[in-house]
Amino acid sequence: MDLSEQDRAMVRLYMAACFHYWDQLPDLAREYTAAGANAEQLRGCVRHLVVFAGYGPCLAATLALYKAKVLPEDTPAKVGGPPGNAFELVYAGVTDRVRANMHAADPVLGEWIRLHLYGDIYSSPGLDMRRKQLLTCAFLSEAGMPDQLFGHALAGLRFGNSHAALEEVARLACELGPRSPDSRRAVLKEAMRTLGMASAKFQKDMATQPPACPEVAIPDSQLHVRIPPLPPLVNTPQQGAEAQPHGATAQQPDESGTAGAAAAGQGGGDASVAVSSSRPGLKNAGGGRAVGWGSSNISRPSNLAVDAIAARMEQQRARSGLFFGWDDTPEEPGLGAEAL
């Protein structure tokens, strides 16, 4: 199958994110959807950045599209559970050899690649395996990685891409990249040579098998292909326990508010946290909702433990605002998605 306009738009979006062209991503995403991509395909393309660009650039691209309000609704993906079989589909008859080579180089890395990168990300729905191989060949061509390109080009041909389609994504990737003209020509020449070798091997050994885009098999897919819920909170104290250190037992003040002072005087609990309300003008650190965290407040005890917790919560709130508190005010330099 030759390259469609939708495939071209997909490759441009993916490679622009790999090159960290954050400001171009919203328009490229709109071009991709205008060419016919649905929500699952757009999400799948962006999530697939984890494979080659890494978690940081994938998150930066996601935030850039989220802020521009062009990212569609959430769509399910493979999350946890036994791995899908994308690894075996890609490497087919040389699966055992590839596993052995990765194990010899680094057994831990080999299992991360097999179980998570292929077992979760590559096995996720959204993009089919034919299109995932287009993105893979585009990246590997521009990156100058002929050894890996050869095997993935073979898989791309087996999954229904034409030799011409693979050459076109290689050219697209190299044209978008930041290389100098001389370097670009050299890298593209090597990629074309590798793609030609892969096509020759495919014609010699595999041409009798009709190309087909395979379906990834996922064990217990109804359980593990999902939109995960928000994980349990781990650093937001319960109301009334803001000043309690890890492992400390909360003191329940009596009506006179002297329980904290009694505990401190008798050595029970953390004396730096327990505060006597007998001092005029001060309130117990644990009660009510905090206002003005991290600042001087006459109604809040000034002690090191509370100040440290307040500072951490202020930093947490600032980071949360960076990721999800979108508004129309200009960002300060270095605080946008590009700083991730």
Secondary structure, DSSP 8 states (H G I E B T S, - for coil): ----HHHHHHHHHHHHHHTT-GGGHHHHHHHHHHTT--HHHHHHHHHTHHHHT-HHHHHHHHHHHHHTT---S---EE-SSS--SHHHHHHGGGHHHHHHHHHHH-HHHHHIIIIIIIIIIITSSSS-HHHHHHHHHHHHHHHT-HHHHHHHHHHHHHTT--HHHHHHHHHHHHHHS---HHHHHHHHHHHHHHHHHHHHHHHHHTTTS---------TTHHHHEE-------SS---TT-TT--TT-------TTS-HHHHHHHTT-S-TTT---TTSTT---TTSS---STTS--TTS---HHHHHHHHHHHHHHHHHHHHH---SS---TT-SGGG-
